[in-house]
Amino acid sequence: LALGLLWSAAADVVLGPRTRNGASLVNIAKLPLHTKGRYIVNVENERVKWACINWAGAYSLPAVVGGLEAQNLTNLAARISNLGFNCVRLCYSTENHLMNPLVMD
């Protein structure tokens, strides 16, 4: 979610395109999210539907998700949003987190 896929009603700014297919983006004015029974809901208790994509690679030796060596984060986040996803699952390594490896630029 932190990849620029949120919509701000107050500022009327979209970090990603307005025209998109797939799940709705999360309105920042309706955060934080919480659970209600088996559902994730916003502050108005409206159900939030996730359409997630797995972004692998942070568990590997470079400790960085795949694709960042070829595209910048803004372009990748926009592409994910354009494909209709509103959620990103990041796979990471606890060992890498604890060891805090140096990531090469």
N, C-alpha and C positions, 0 to 999 in steps of 0.2 A: 504494500500500500504506500510505502514511503517513496516510491519511485516517481512521484509527480503525477499520480493518478487521481488526486483528490480535486473536487470542485469547490470553489469558494463562492457561496451565494453573496456574501457581503461585498466582496471585491469584484464579483462577476468575472472571475478569472478562471480559465480552464488551463490546467497544465497538461496539455494533450488536446487533441482536436474535439470540437463540439459535435461533429458528425461522426458517429461511430456505431458499430454493431455490437451486440452482446449485452452483458450485464451493465446496469447503471453504475455510474461512479458515485462515490460516497460524498455527500454534502458535508463540508467541514462544519457548517452551522449546526449539524445534527450529531456531532460527536460529543462525548465519547460513546463508543459502542459497549454493549454489555450483553450478557446472556439472560434469556427468559425461557426457562425450561430447556428445550433442545435447540432453540433458535438464537441467533445473534440479532439484536435489535438496536436501534438508535435511541437517542434521548426521548423521542416521541413514541417509543415502543413499536415502531414500524420495523418489520422484518427486513433484514439486509441479506441479499443473495450474493454469494461469492462465485466468481468464475475465475479460478486460480490457475496459474501456470507454475510449473516447477522450474527454477533457475539453478541449475547444478554448477558445480565446479569449485565452490568455496571450501570444500572438504579436501581438495587436491593440494599438491605441493605448493603451487603459487599462492594458495589461500585467497583466490579471487574468483568470482563467478565468471563463467565462460562468456566470451563475446566482447568483453571490455578491451581486449587487445586489438579489436578490429573496429569498434564503434564506441562513441562516447555514451555516457549514461543517459543523457537527455534523448538521444536518438533511439536508444534501446527501449526506454520507458514509453516513448511515443508509439513505437512499433507494437509493444505489448498492449497498450491501450487501444490502438487501431484494430488489433485483432479481436477485441471484445473482452479482454480480461480486465478485472478490477482488483486483482490480488496476485501477489507474487510470494511463492513459498521458497525461501532460501535454504538450501541444504548447506550445512557448515560442519566443520570438524571441531569438536570440543578440545581435542589435542591442540589444533592450530590456535584456537582461542586462548588456551592456557599458556602456550609457548610464545604467543604474540610474534609470529615471524615477520621479518621485514618484507614488504611487498615492493617489488621493483616497479618504477614508473615506466 
